[in-house]
Amino acid sequence: MLAELAVSPTTSHNTDDIDDLIADRRARLEDYQGKRYGQRYQKLIDGLRSKDMRAEEKHSVTAIAARELYRRMAIKDEYEVARLY
């Protein structure tokens, strides 16, 4: 399952449009853990984006955070499950 979250043949990791990137990552998290988990991601990114004056740029803090927060949220559960065994 984690491999499916990391790379999807239908969606590029190099999404240039920040809105597309955020929507894609939110949808993946919702598929993975449910709607509330995706909403949590969206809320955190929206909070940062509202303060980032360069949010629409390809290498903005918001774009980097959107990618990295997604990665952390997608694998966090895998670590927790592994820890229990």
Summary of the structure (lengths in Angstrom):
residues: 85
radius of gyration: 13.1
end to end distance: 18.1
largest distance: 44.5
contacts: 205
relative contact order: 0.15
helix: 71%
strand: 2%
